[in-house]
Amino acid sequence: MHYVSILSTLVTFAFAVAVFGRYRRRKGTHLLLWGIGLVFYGLGTLSEAITLVTFNEFAMKIWYLCGAMLTAAWLGQGTVYLLVRKRGVANSLTVILVVVSLLAAYLVLTAPINAAAAAAYDMNAPLSEQYKDILVRSGLITFLTIILNIYGTLTLVGGAIYSAYIFWRKRVLADRMIGNILIAVGALMPAMGGTLIGAGLADFLYLSEFLGVVLMYAGFVKATSQRPVDAKAAVHAPAG
């Protein structure tokens, strides 16, 4: 079960390449931010994979920073750009997110380590079971973790559900409706992994991360798939 994080890393970076490729062709700030969010996701699962073979303080901190703090918020910020019409609002929220992310990076990377707990690190047990004893988190780190995850979940999952509802209500673009549903479910999977950790099933965090990125990738492909143009509509379409 532990080595599922390696598969998650491969899928995530492939997903990120696809998103950045679409950004290069189509532009759109939402694609750029989604790509950045996926890089954070991939760094989180990659650092998780590293801790399966050796304990590394920096890898553990990157795992916490990227996986627990930044991924959801940056993916959600991409959805904000997609759905919010007033660019001033989206731009302001992005500036705030950048500042908070830099603060989070500074706090986590400079956080002290419990040397005794680090020395007792068990590579046969998931990192998600042990990091609380090793990484000394301040109250501000915990607060920012909660805020960033709430913001990311509301914007990413809420935005996907809202988009799916709009397509369903208008009875158009069924592929995009299905794609957004898959994205919403996939985004919820890592959150479910956090619940499983609390229930003592920390191993399943790796599986939830893998299923989450696979579902989001499938949703992205479904929502962005090219639809055949109806011949009659094409005839009557304006030349522009």
C-alpha positions as CSV (number, residue, x, y, z in Angstrom):
1,M,0.0,0.0,0.0
2,H,2.9,2.4,0.8
3,Y,4.3,2.3,-2.7
4,V,1.1,3.6,-4.2
5,S,2.5,7.0,-3.6
6,I,5.0,6.4,-6.4
7,L,2.1,5.7,-8.8
8,S,0.4,8.9,-7.6
9,T,3.6,10.9,-8.3
10,L,3.8,9.6,-11.9
11,V,0.1,10.2,-12.6
12,T,0.2,13.7,-11.0
13,F,3.2,14.9,-13.0
14,A,1.7,13.5,-16.2
15,F,-1.5,15.4,-15.3
16,A,0.5,18.6,-14.7
17,V,2.2,18.3,-18.1
18,A,-1.2,17.9,-19.8
19,V,-2.5,21.0,-18.0
20,F,0.5,23.1,-18.8
21,G,0.3,21.9,-22.4
22,R,-3.2,23.1,-22.6
23,Y,-2.2,26.4,-21.0
24,R,0.5,26.9,-23.6
25,R,-2.1,26.3,-26.4
26,R,-5.1,28.0,-24.9
27,K,-3.7,30.4,-22.3
28,G,-6.0,31.1,-19.3
29,T,-4.8,31.9,-15.8
30,H,-6.9,29.1,-14.4
31,L,-4.9,26.5,-16.3
32,L,-1.6,28.0,-15.0
33,L,-2.8,27.9,-11.4
34,W,-4.1,24.3,-11.8
35,G,-0.7,23.3,-13.1
36,I,1.0,24.9,-10.2
37,G,-1.4,23.2,-7.8
38,L,-0.6,19.8,-9.5
39,V,3.1,20.4,-9.1
40,F,2.5,20.9,-5.4
41,Y,0.5,17.6,-5.4
42,G,3.3,15.8,-7.1
43,L,5.9,17.2,-4.8
44,G,3.9,16.0,-1.9
45,T,3.5,12.4,-3.1
46,L,7.2,12.4,-4.3
47,S,8.5,13.4,-0.9
48,E,6.1,10.9,0.6
49,A,7.7,8.2,-1.6
50,I,11.2,9.3,-0.4
51,T,10.3,8.8,3.2
52,L,9.3,5.2,2.4
53,V,13.0,4.3,2.0
54,T,14.7,6.8,4.3
55,F,13.9,9.5,6.7
56,N,14.7,13.0,5.4
57,E,13.8,16.1,7.3
58,F,13.5,18.3,4.2
59,A,11.3,15.7,2.4
60,M,9.0,15.5,5.3
61,K,8.6,19.3,5.5
62,I,8.0,19.5,1.7
63,W,5.4,16.7,2.1
64,Y,3.6,18.6,4.8
65,L,3.9,22.0,3.1
66,C,2.8,20.9,-0.4
67,G,0.4,18.1,0.5
68,A,-1.2,19.4,3.7
69,M,-1.2,23.1,3.0
70,L,-0.7,24.3,-0.6
71,T,-2.2,21.8,-3.1
72,A,-5.9,22.3,-2.5
73,A,-5.7,26.1,-2.2
74,W,-3.8,26.5,-5.5
75,L,-6.1,24.1,-7.4
76,G,-9.0,26.0,-5.9
77,Q,-7.6,29.3,-6.9
78,G,-7.5,28.1,-10.5
79,T,-11.2,27.4,-10.3
80,V,-11.7,30.9,-8.9
81,Y,-10.2,32.4,-12.1
82,L,-12.4,30.1,-14.1
83,L,-15.7,31.1,-12.4
84,V,-15.3,34.6,-11.0
85,R,-16.1,37.2,-13.6
86,K,-14.5,40.2,-11.8
87,R,-10.8,39.8,-12.4
88,G,-10.0,42.3,-9.6
89,V,-11.4,39.8,-7.1
90,A,-9.5,36.9,-8.5
91,N,-6.3,38.9,-8.7
92,S,-6.6,40.1,-5.1
93,L,-7.3,36.6,-3.8
94,T,-4.2,35.4,-5.7
95,V,-2.0,38.0,-4.1
96,I,-3.3,37.0,-0.7
97,L,-2.7,33.3,-1.5
98,V,0.9,34.0,-2.6
99,V,1.6,35.9,0.6
100,V,0.1,33.2,2.8
101,S,1.9,30.5,0.9
102,L,5.3,32.2,1.3
103,L,4.6,32.6,5.0
104,A,3.6,28.9,5.3
105,A,6.8,27.9,3.5
106,Y,8.9,29.9,5.8
107,L,7.2,28.6,8.9
108,V,7.3,25.0,7.9
109,L,10.8,24.9,6.5
110,T,12.2,26.6,9.7
111,A,10.0,24.6,12.1
112,P,12.1,22.6,14.7
113,I,12.3,18.8,14.6
114,N,11.9,16.5,17.5
115,A,15.2,14.7,17.3
116,A,14.2,11.8,19.5
117,A,11.1,11.1,17.4
118,A,13.0,11.5,14.2
119,A,15.6,9.0,15.4
120,A,12.8,6.5,16.1
121,Y,11.2,7.0,12.7
122,D,9.8,3.7,11.4
123,M,9.9,3.2,7.6
124,N,7.4,0.4,7.9
125,A,4.8,2.8,9.2
126,P,3.2,5.6,7.2
127,L,4.6,9.1,7.5
128,S,1.1,10.3,8.2
129,E,1.1,8.4,11.5
130,Q,4.4,9.8,12.6
131,Y,4.8,13.4,11.4
132,K,2.9,14.9,14.4
133,D,5.6,13.6,16.8
134,I,8.5,14.7,14.6
135,L,7.5,18.1,13.1
136,V,7.0,20.7,15.8
137,R,4.1,22.7,14.4
138,S,3.3,26.1,15.9
139,G,-0.3,27.3,16.4
140,L,0.1,29.5,13.3
141,I,1.1,26.6,11.1
142,T,-1.9,24.6,12.3
143,F,-4.2,27.7,11.7
144,L,-2.9,28.3,8.2
145,T,-3.3,24.6,7.4
146,I,-6.9,24.7,8.3
147,I,-7.6,27.9,6.5
148,L,-5.8,26.9,3.3
149,N,-7.6,23.5,3.2
150,I,-11.0,25.1,3.9
151,Y,-10.4,27.6,1.1
152,G,-9.2,25.0,-1.3
153,T,-12.0,22.6,-0.7
154,L,-14.7,25.2,-1.0
155,T,-13.3,26.7,-4.2
156,L,-12.2,23.5,-5.9
157,V,-15.0,21.1,-4.9
158,G,-17.6,23.8,-4.7
159,G,-16.6,25.2,-8.1
160,A,-16.7,21.8,-9.8
161,I,-20.1,21.0,-8.3
162,Y,-21.5,24.4,-9.3
163,S,-20.2,24.0,-12.9
164,A,-21.7,20.5,-13.1
165,Y,-25.0,21.9,-11.9
166,I,-25.0,24.6,-14.5
167,F,-24.4,22.2,-17.3
168,W,-27.1,19.8,-15.9
169,R,-29.6,22.6,-15.5
170,K,-29.1,23.9,-19.1
171,R,-29.0,20.3,-20.4
172,V,-25.9,21.0,-22.4
173,L,-22.3,19.7,-22.6
174,A,-22.9,16.4,-20.7
175,D,-19.2,15.6,-21.0
176,R,-18.3,18.7,-19.0
177,M,-20.9,17.9,-16.4
178,I,-19.5,14.4,-15.9
179,G,-16.0,15.8,-15.9
180,N,-16.7,18.3,-13.2
181,I,-18.4,15.6,-11.1
182,L,-15.3,13.4,-11.4
183,I,-13.1,16.4,-10.4
184,A,-15.3,17.1,-7.4
185,V,-15.1,13.5,-6.2
186,G,-11.4,13.3,-6.9
187,A,-10.7,16.4,-4.9
188,L,-12.6,15.0,-1.9
189,M,-10.6,11.8,-1.9
190,P,-7.5,13.2,-0.1
191,A,-9.8,14.8,2.5
192,M,-11.3,11.4,3.1
193,G,-7.7,10.2,3.6
194,G,-7.3,12.7,6.4
195,T,-10.5,11.3,8.0
196,L,-9.1,7.7,7.7
197,I,-5.9,8.9,9.5
198,G,-8.0,10.0,12.4
199,A,-9.7,6.6,12.4
200,G,-6.4,4.8,12.6
201,L,-6.3,3.8,8.9
202,A,-3.3,5.9,7.9
203,D,-2.2,3.4,5.2
204,F,-5.3,4.3,3.1
205,L,-4.1,7.9,2.7
206,Y,-1.8,6.7,-0.1
207,L,-4.7,5.0,-1.8
208,S,-7.0,8.1,-1.4
209,E,-4.3,10.3,-3.0
210,F,-3.9,8.0,-5.9
211,L,-7.6,7.6,-6.5
212,G,-8.1,11.4,-6.1
213,V,-5.6,12.4,-8.8
214,V,-6.8,9.6,-11.2
215,L,-10.4,10.8,-10.9
216,M,-9.4,14.5,-11.3
217,Y,-7.3,13.6,-14.3
218,A,-10.1,11.6,-15.8
219,G,-12.5,14.5,-15.1
220,F,-10.2,17.0,-16.8
221,V,-9.8,14.8,-19.9
222,K,-13.6,14.4,-20.0
223,A,-14.4,18.0,-19.5
224,T,-11.9,19.2,-22.1
225,S,-12.5,16.6,-24.8
226,Q,-13.3,17.9,-28.3
227,R,-16.9,17.5,-29.2
228,P,-17.9,16.9,-32.8
229,V,-19.5,20.0,-34.4
230,D,-23.1,19.6,-35.5
231,A,-23.1,20.1,-39.2
232,K,-26.3,22.1,-39.3
233,A,-25.0,24.4,-36.4
234,A,-21.8,24.8,-38.3
235,V,-23.6,26.0,-41.5
236,H,-25.5,28.6,-39.6
237,A,-22.7,29.7,-37.3
238,P,-21.3,33.3,-37.8
239,A,-18.1,33.4,-39.8
240,G,-16.3,35.0,-36.8
